[in-house]
Amino acid sequence: MESLLTFVNIALAIILVIVILLQRSEGGALGLGVSQDNFTSARSVGTFLTKFTSIVAALFIICSIAIVAISRDEFRETQSVLEKEEEENPNLPQIPQSK
């Protein structure tokens, strides 16, 4: 499940980068989202790309949080390194207790 979410997260990141680069910005940027030959107006394309960017960004954040939640559950079951060593080798010298 974690590998599937990781793949989806990477795909969403790539889509998010592409959609952001397609948008026209105030500074010019790539501005590939609008051409003069389109039948749609520049404003409608801009609002579509803005909404689509918001949706993809929200899905990316949700997917990232899900990956963290799944991986935290796996790490909760583990113990510290010292506790694992004590279980595997009970004959190790013990640390003296302070008085």
C-alpha positions in Angstrom: 0.0 0.0 0.0 2.8 2.4 0.8 4.5 1.8 -2.5 1.3 2.5 -4.4 0.8 5.7 -2.5 4.4 6.7 -3.2 3.9 6.1 -6.9 0.7 8.2 -6.8 2.5 10.9 -4.9 5.3 11.1 -7.4 2.8 11.2 -10.3 0.9 14.0 -8.6 4.1 15.9 -8.1 5.0 15.7 -11.7 1.5 16.7 -12.8 1.6 19.6 -10.3 4.9 20.9 -11.7 3.6 20.7 -15.3 0.3 22.5 -14.5 2.1 25.2 -12.6 4.5 25.7 -15.5 1.5 26.0 -17.9 0.0 28.9 -16.0 0.6 32.5 -17.1 2.2 34.4 -14.3 2.6 38.2 -13.7 6.3 37.9 -14.6 5.8 36.1 -17.8 7.3 32.7 -16.9 6.6 30.1 -19.6 3.0 31.2 -20.1 2.1 28.1 -22.2 -1.5 28.0 -21.0 -2.9 30.5 -23.5 -2.4 30.8 -27.2 -4.1 33.2 -29.7 -5.6 30.3 -31.6 -7.7 28.9 -28.8 -11.5 29.2 -28.9 -11.6 29.7 -25.2 -10.8 33.0 -23.6 -7.6 33.5 -21.6 -9.6 34.1 -18.5 -11.5 30.8 -18.6 -8.3 28.8 -19.3 -6.7 30.6 -16.4 -9.5 29.8 -14.0 -9.5 26.2 -15.1 -5.8 25.8 -14.6 -6.1 27.6 -11.2 -8.8 25.2 -10.0 -7.0 22.2 -11.4 -3.8 23.2 -9.7 -5.7 23.6 -6.4 -7.2 20.1 -6.7 -3.9 18.5 -7.6 -2.1 20.3 -4.8 -4.8 19.1 -2.3 -4.5 15.5 -3.5 -0.7 15.7 -3.2 -0.9 17.0 0.4 -3.5 14.3 1.3 -1.4 11.6 -0.3 1.7 12.8 1.5 -0.1 12.8 4.9 -1.4 9.3 4.2 2.2 8.1 3.4 3.4 9.5 6.7 0.5 8.0 8.7 1.2 4.5 7.2 5.0 4.7 7.8 4.5 5.9 11.4 2.4 2.8 12.1 5.2 0.6 10.9 7.8 2.4 13.1 5.7 2.3 16.3 6.1 -1.5 16.5 9.9 -1.2 16.6 12.0 -0.9 19.7 15.2 1.0 20.5 18.5 -0.5 19.3 19.5 -1.2 22.9 16.3 -3.1 23.7 16.8 -5.3 20.5 20.3 -6.1 21.5 19.3 -7.1 25.0 16.6 -9.5 23.6 19.0 -11.0 21.1 22.0 -11.4 23.4 20.9 -11.7 27.0 24.5 -12.5 28.1 25.8 -9.0 27.3 27.4 -7.1 30.3 24.9 -4.9 32.0 25.3 -1.2 32.6 25.9 -0.5 36.3 23.2 1.4 38.0 24.0 4.7 39.6 23.4 5.1 43.4 
